[in-house]
Amino acid sequence: MTAAKANLRPELWVDKYSDYLFNYTISRVNDRDLAKDLVAETFLAGLKSKDKFKGDATEKTWLVAILKHKIIDFYRKKNSKKGKAEVRMNYVNSDDQQGNWLEERVQNDDPNADQNLENSELGSAIYDCIELLNPQHAAVFKMKNILEYDNEVICNELGITTSNLWVSIHRAKKQLADCLGSNWF
C-alpha cells in the first residue's frame, strides 16, 4: 500500500477540496447550482470507489480526475438529448397534401453545446498543465490570469519583485504552451 493510499481521508474531503473543486467546476459549466451538484457527485463517486484508489496520485488529483469525468458526462448527456429532439415528424392532412408526413426542424436549445464540450476539455488540459508547472510559476499564473489580481497584490502576496513576476508569467506561459502543444493540439 502506498503512502497516498494509506492517507486517504474521505471525512476531510469537503473541508480540504470543496472550494478548489467548485472553482474548477464553475469555470467549466458556468452554473453555480450545477457546479455544486457535480462536486457533490464527485465526493459520492470518490466514496464509492475509494477502495479502488491506487495511491499513484494525490487525493486531490484523484478527485479532480473523477470531477473531470463528471463534467464530460454532463456535456455528453446534454448533447445526446439535443440530438434526439432535433427532428419532429408531423402528419399533415389538408386539401393540397393528402395525408403526408412532414419533417419539421426543431430549434437547437444550445447551439454552442459542442463548443462548450471542447472548451471544457481544453480547460481540463490547461489545469492539468498548470499542475505540472513550477509551484511559484503556477501561483503567479493563476493569480494573474485566473483570479485577475493586480500586479502589486501578487508581488506583495508572494514576496516577489515585478521583474520576478513578469519572468514567472513568461516562463509559465511558455511551459503551458509546450504542454498544451503536446497534450491537447
C-alpha angles and dihedrals in degrees: 000000000000123000091247092054092047090053096051104135111179091175089067099045097096093050095042104038113016096092093048093045092046093051090046091051099042090056089058104039102026093213120106097204093046090047091053091049093050092050090049090049088050093054090047092049089047091053091048093050101034090113088061092054104118097192094234089126134031120275090251094051090049092051091047089053090053090047092051089056091049091053093047091047089052092054093044091052091047092050094046091055089050092057094051094054098046100093128040126184119217126191111225121197110179135134095263096040110042107205103324129161112232124198111225123194115228118212113256109248093212115023089179097055094109090047090049091053091049090048090050092051091046090049090052090050091050093051090047089053092046088056088060095054126103103275094243093047090048092050093049092046094049093046093048103037107024105029092030096220120173117257092246092054092050093049093048094045095049097032094237135130124248088252090056089047094056093043090051092048091048093049092045092051092047093050092045091051091050092046094047090045091059100034106033114021 
